[in-house]
């Protein structure tokens, strides 16, 4: 990697709300269980509700909204999950469960046994 300094400048309006892609309360929310401070969702409805549910479930240890270029090789081809999270049914149990969800677009309610 190399760093090259140059004399180019940018206006401060690149940091304005209209220039930012992710907006807190619109398509992003603060998180305590994510590797980052914010989780960015694709929709304000189902995905935002899903992220909020993950955030508030005691059994959920950590979660992430996966990038579009992340995939798992399977015999049927590439599997592109949207979300991944780790949970424990029993607090302080050493064994964790891993969950992946491929799409939330048809989900109208979170199943109570999901955790």
Order of alpha helices (4+ residues) and beta strands (2+ residues): beta-beta-alpha-beta-beta-beta-beta-beta
